[in-house]
Amino acid sequence: MAGSISLSEALNTGCDVIFVKTGIILYNYVIISIGKESDMIRSRFADICTLLLVTCMVLAAELSGEKEIIFPEITALAVGYMVSEKRSWMVNSKRMLALITICAVLGVLIVRYMGLPVVVEMIIAFAFAQILFIFGGTTFAPFISAIVLPVMLQTESWVYPVAAFLLTLSVVLFRALLIKLGIRKDEAYTPVTPDLKPDITDALIRIACAAAFIPLAFFTGFKFMAAPPLLVAFTEFSRPGNKARNVPFKTVAVLTGCALAGAVSRYILAIKIGLPLTIAAFVATVLMLVILHMLRMYMPPAGAVTILAMLIPDEAVILFPLQVFLGSAVLLLFSIVFFKLRQKA
């Protein structure tokens, strides 16, 4: 439309001056300091940006006393939009920012004004997210966690959506920096047109599965089997052509391994030794990145479960990896039984 400006165009103007060009200067300074440009620095620069983002997020939460600043899904965005060589979803920065922010606000509104049992509110939030997933013009699923997480944790503070917006904006800016440096390619975005009949069928089956599984998770005392990042993973697993469900053991191993990295880091460093949570989050993120690179499986929900371990109650930390293992295994089985076989047919 004439006279309109896209987010990418805005990033190429104002944000180039404020953030992107500053990042380029710092990057070039590092390169000059070591005497030559290192392939290792280029290949790991996205990892460095991810570590910086997570560390600053958790540090801000600790210093302010506002735990709502910790937004686990930001690590998923970093994995899928920065660390992975190719963008994990058909989405652009503007749509990503809008979807995360809208869903974060809606999640808080559900908690504040619905007044229903947590399980019912989670199912409603998930159902709304599925509708948005059909008509959002994208394959971007992490916004599901943005609406379900505050419901699961019963978050009423407006700090949460503000933090979600600012952190997502940070990922957008970091990606712009990576593109400017030539580390990542600027991939074109084509809006996804819904195929209504199969898409609605898929959404209804996902909602039915969630409506059965979420109460089961809560009633067994293993509520993090239905952790929001796993509901995101389930949505992605159930999409036609999803590759993760073709390697189910590896998929569950990556999710469980990253949950274990988060839980062990928090339990040993923060709970037992008494170090700041920021240090535990930093170590957990390093371990998560090592797992993803070693297994060459850049699964965004794995990043989110890593940092979710920093947000759950202390008493839930020890059994958190087991819950992620059970939840991911069951939801992956659902995706194979109810989606893969039918979609092949």
Buried (B, 14 or more C-beta within 10 A) or exposed (E): EEEEEEBBEBBBEEBBEEBBEEBBEEBEEEBEEEEEEEEEBBEBBBBBBBBBBBBBBBBBBBEEEBBBBBBBBBBBBBBBBBBBEEBBBBBBBBBBBBBBBBBBBBBBBBBBEEEBEBBBBBBBBBBBBBEBBBEBBBBBBBBBBBBBBBBBBEBBBEBBBBBBBBBBBBBBBBBBBBBBBEBBEEEEBEEBEBEEEEBBEBBEBBBBBBBEBBBBBBEEEBBBBBBBBBBBBBBBBBBEEBEBBEEBEBBBBBBBBBBBBBBBBBBEBBBEEEBBBBBBBBBBBBBBBEBBBEBEBBBBBBBBBBBBBBBBEEEBBEBBBBBBBBBBBBBBBBBBEBBBEEBEE
